[in-house]
């Protein structure tokens, strides 16, 4: 996997995606938006990748769209070009959620705008103590409902906290974000990558089928009535019971060893 606008590497089943424009606080450009979107889509069928670790270099995870490259140019863009851009930004978040592999976001500093929504689209957020976050769209005259933020946030922190974050657009501290459930863990800055990598590795070594179905159902069940959710869960759990991972877990338990789910990657039954 070759990338030009962010750093990409693979390590024992983990795809490490690192935004790497520290001089611009890892602000996104038109090109990096597109490349991130295409990469998350390509990872759906890349069996060598079983989890993703998303982070940034320097003092920021991501400060949103680049003021010079994006915001300035959009002020002069045609209506059609503006619509094409907003569709692209939404497609990035959609592809993160449709990637049925766990995404761990290691938030290493300032996280705002598009960066905040990317963090929300991840499955697990591990934050450095310095990782303040803001959904600051209303601060620049836009809607807080941007890139899927109004879909994601209420599911993470509840409607009340989501309304406050999206309407006021203010930065909140790492401790406050942890308190309302936006961050899963807050650690000292020096421990961030080790902690986030440990989470990504545990998930990479987990049951690929079970994790894939878990993410799929988390996406879908929020909009299902109870009866439909019960029927769906009954169906997918039966399918998981037919998968080699279920049998491997049983054999490992009897043999008093750790299960080896990695050997079943790519298998259906």
For each residue, the residues with C-beta under 8 A, 3 or more apart:
1: 8 10 15 39 42 46
2: 8
3: 6 7 8 35 39
4: 31 35
5: 29 31 32 35 36
6: 3 17 18 19 20 32 35 36
7: 3 16 17 18 20 57
8: 1 2 3 15 16 17 18 39
9: 15 16
10: 1 13 14 15 16 48 49
11: 14 16
12: 201 204
13: 10 48 49 50 51 201 204 205 262
14: 10 11 49 50 51 52 53 197 200 201 204
15: 1 8 9 10 43 46 49 51 52 53
16: 7 8 9 10 11 52 53 55
17: 6 7 8 36 39 52 53 54 55
18: 6 7 8 54 55 56 57
19: 6 26 28 32 55 56 57 61 62
20: 6 7 26 56 57
21: 24 25 26 27 57
22: 25 26 56 57 58 59 60
23: 58
24: 21 27 63 66
25: 21 22 58 59 60 62 63 109 110
26: 19 20 21 22 56 57 58 60 61 62 63 115
27: 21 24 62 63 64 65 66 67 69
28: 19 32 33 36 62 64 65 66 70 114 115
29: 5 32 33 66 69 70
30: 33 34 69 70 73 85
31: 4 5 34 35
32: 5 6 19 28 29 35 36
33: 28 29 30 36 37 65 88 89 92 114
34: 30 31 37 38 88
35: 3 4 5 6 31 32 38 39
36: 5 6 17 28 32 33 39 40 92
37: 33 34 40 41 88 91 92 95
38: 34 35 41 42
39: 1 3 8 17 35 36 42 43
40: 36 37 43 44 52 92 95 96 98 99
41: 37 38 44 95 98 99
42: 1 38 39 45 46
43: 15 39 40 46 49 52 99 101
44: 40 41 98 99 100 101
45: 42
46: 1 15 42 43 49
47: 265 266
48: 10 13
49: 10 13 14 15 43 46 52 101
50: 13 14 101 203 204 205 206 208 262 265
51: 13 14 15 101 102 103 104 200 201 203 204
52: 14 15 16 17 40 43 49 99 101 102 103 104 200
53: 14 15 16 17 104 106 196 197 200
54: 17 18 103 104 105 106 118 122
55: 16 17 18 19 61 105 106 107 108 192 193 196
56: 18 19 20 22 26 60 61 62 108 109 115
57: 7 18 19 20 21 22 26 108
58: 22 23 25 26 108 109
59: 22 25 108 109 110 130
60: 22 25 26 56 63 108 109 110 111 115
61: 19 26 55 56 105 106 107 108 109 110 111 115 119 131
62: 19 25 26 27 28 56 111 112 113 114 115 118
63: 24 25 26 27 60 110 112 113 115
64: 27 28 112 113 114 115 116 136
65: 27 28 33 69 70 71 113 114
66: 24 27 28 29 69 70 71
67: 27 70 71 72
68: 71 72
69: 27 29 30 65 66 72 73
70: 28 29 30 65 66 67 73 74 85
71: 65 66 67 68 74 75 140
72: 67 68 69 75 76
73: 30 69 70 76 77
74: 70 71 77 81 82 85
75: 71 72
76: 72 73
77: 73 74 81 82 85
78: 81 82
79: 82 83
80: 83 84
81: 74 77 78 84 85
82: 74 77 78 79 85 86
83: 79 80 86 87
84: 80 81 87 88
85: 30 70 74 77 81 82 88 89
86: 82 83 89 90
87: 83 84 90 91
88: 33 34 37 84 85 91 92
89: 33 85 86 92 93 114 146 147
90: 86 87 93 94 147 148
91: 37 87 88 94 95
92: 33 36 37 40 88 89 95 96 118 147
93: 89 90 96 97 117 118 121 147 148 152
94: 90 91 97 98 148
95: 37 40 41 91 92 98 99
96: 40 92 93 99 103 118 121 122
97: 93 94 121 148 215 219
98: 40 41 44 94 95 219
99: 40 41 43 44 52 95 96 103
100: 44 211 212 213 215 216
101: 43 44 49 50 51 52 208 211 212 215
102: 51 52 123 124 200 203 204 206 211 215
103: 51 52 54 96 99 121 122 123 124
104: 51 52 53 54 122 123 124 125 126 196 199 200 203
105: 54 55 61 118 119 122 124 125 126 196
106: 53 54 55 61 126 128 192 193 195 196 197
107: 55 61 111 119 125 126 127 128 131 133 183 192
108: 55 56 57 58 59 60 61 128 130 131 189 192 193
109: 25 56 58 59 60 61 128 130 131 132
110: 25 59 60 61 63 115 131 132
111: 60 61 62 107 115 116 119 127 131 132 133 134
112: 62 63 64 115 116 133 134 135 136 171
113: 62 63 64 65 116 117 134 135 136 137
114: 28 33 62 64 65 89 117 118 146 147
115: 26 28 56 60 61 62 63 64 110 111 112 118 119
116: 64 111 112 113 119 120 133 134 135 136 149
117: 93 113 114 120 121 135 146 147 148 149 152
118: 54 62 92 93 96 105 114 115 121 122
119: 61 105 107 111 115 116 122 125 133
120: 116 117 125 149 152 153 156 182
121: 93 96 97 103 117 118 148 152
122: 54 96 103 104 105 118 119 125
123: 102 103 104 215
124: 102 103 104 105 184 199 203
125: 104 105 107 119 120 122 182 183 184 185
126: 104 105 106 107 183 184 185 187 192 195 196 199
127: 107 111 131 133 174 177 178 183 185 186 187 192
128: 106 107 108 109 131 174 186 187 188 189 192
129: 174 186 187 188 189
130: 59 108 109 174 189
131: 61 107 108 109 110 111 127 128 174 177 183 186
132: 109 110 111 171 172 173 174
133: 107 111 112 116 119 127 171 172 174 177 182
134: 111 112 113 116 139 165 169 170 171 172
135: 112 113 116 117 144 146 149 153 165 166 169
136: 64 112 113 116 139 140 169 170 171
137: 113 140 142 143 144 146 149 166 169
138: 141 142 143 144 166 167 168 169
139: 134 136 169
140: 71 136 137
141: 138
142: 137 138 146
143: 137 138 146
144: 135 137 138 149 150 165 166 167 169
145: 149 150 166
146: 89 114 117 135 137 142 143 149
147: 89 90 92 93 114 117
148: 90 93 94 97 117 121 151 152
149: 116 117 120 135 137 144 145 146 152 153 166
150: 144 145 153 154 162 166
151: 148 154 155
152: 93 117 120 121 148 149 155 156
153: 120 135 149 150 156 157 161 162 165 166
154: 150 151 157 158 159 162
155: 151 152 222
156: 120 152 153 162 181 182
157: 153 154 161 162 165 180 181 182
158: 154 161 162 180 181
159: 154 162 163
160: 163 164
161: 153 157 158 164 165 180 181 182
162: 150 153 154 156 157 158 159 165 166
163: 159 160 166 167
164: 160 161 167 168
165: 134 135 144 153 157 161 162 168 169 170 172 182
166: 135 137 138 144 145 149 150 153 162 163 169
167: 138 144 163 164
168: 138 164 165
169: 134 135 136 137 138 139 144 165 166
170: 134 136 165
171: 112 132 133 134 136
172: 132 133 134 165 176 177 182
173: 132 176 177
174: 127 128 129 130 131 132 133 177 178 183 186
175: 178 179 186
176: 172 173 179 180
177: 127 131 133 172 173 174 180 182 183 186
178: 127 174 175 181 182 183 184 185 186
179: 175 176
180: 157 158 161 176 177
181: 156 157 158 161 178
182: 120 125 133 156 157 161 165 172 177 178
183: 107 125 126 127 131 174 177 178 186
184: 124 125 126 178
185: 125 126 127 178 195
186: 127 128 129 131 174 175 177 178 183
187: 126 127 128 129 191 192 195
188: 128 129 191 192
189: 108 128 129 130 192
190:
191: 187 188 194 195
192: 55 106 107 108 126 127 128 187 188 189 195 196
193: 55 106 108 196 197
194: 191 197 198
195: 106 126 185 187 191 192 198 199
196: 53 55 104 105 106 126 192 193 199 200
197: 14 53 106 193 194 200 201
198: 194 195 201 202
199: 104 124 126 195 196 202 203
200: 14 51 52 53 102 104 196 197 203 204
201: 12 13 14 51 197 198 204 205
202: 198 199 205 206
203: 50 51 102 104 124 199 200 206 211
204: 12 13 14 50 51 102 200 201 262
205: 13 50 201 202 261 262
206: 50 102 202 203 210 211 261
207: 210 211 243 245 246 249 259 261 264
208: 50 101 211 212 245 261 264 265
209: 212 213 240 243 245 264
210: 206 207 213 214 240 243 245
211: 100 101 102 203 206 207 208 214 215
212: 100 101 208 209 215 216
213: 100 209 210 216 217 236 239 240
214: 210 211 217 218
215: 97 100 101 102 123 211 212 218 219
216: 100 212 213 219 220 236
217: 213 214 220 221 232 233 236
218: 214 215 221 222
219: 97 98 215 216 222
220: 216 217 223 224 232
221: 217 218 224 229 232 233
222: 155 218 219
223: 220
224: 220 221 228 229 232
225: 228 229
226: 229 230
227: 230 231
228: 224 225 231 232
229: 221 224 225 226 232 233
230: 226 227 233 234
231: 227 228 234 235
232: 217 220 221 224 228 229 235 236
233: 217 221 229 230 236 237
234: 230 231 237 238
235: 231 232 238 239
236: 213 216 217 232 233 239 240
237: 233 234 240 241
238: 234 235 241 242
239: 213 235 236 242 243
240: 209 210 213 236 237 243 245 246
241: 237 238 246
242: 238 239 246 269
243: 207 209 210 239 240 246 247 264 267 268 269
244: 247 248 264 267 269
245: 207 208 209 210 240 248 249 259 261 264
246: 207 240 241 242 243 249 250
247: 243 244 250 251
248: 244 245 251 252 259 260 261 263 264
249: 207 245 246 252 253 259 261
250: 246 247 253 254
251: 247 248 254 255 259
252: 248 249 255 257 258 259 260
253: 249 250 256 259
254: 250 251
255: 251 252
256: 253
257: 252
258: 252
259: 207 245 248 249 251 252 253
260: 248 252 263
261: 205 206 207 208 245 248 249 264 265
262: 13 50 204 205 265
263: 248 260
264: 207 208 209 243 244 245 248 261 267
265: 47 50 208 261 262
266: 47
267: 243 244 264
268: 243
269: 242 243 244
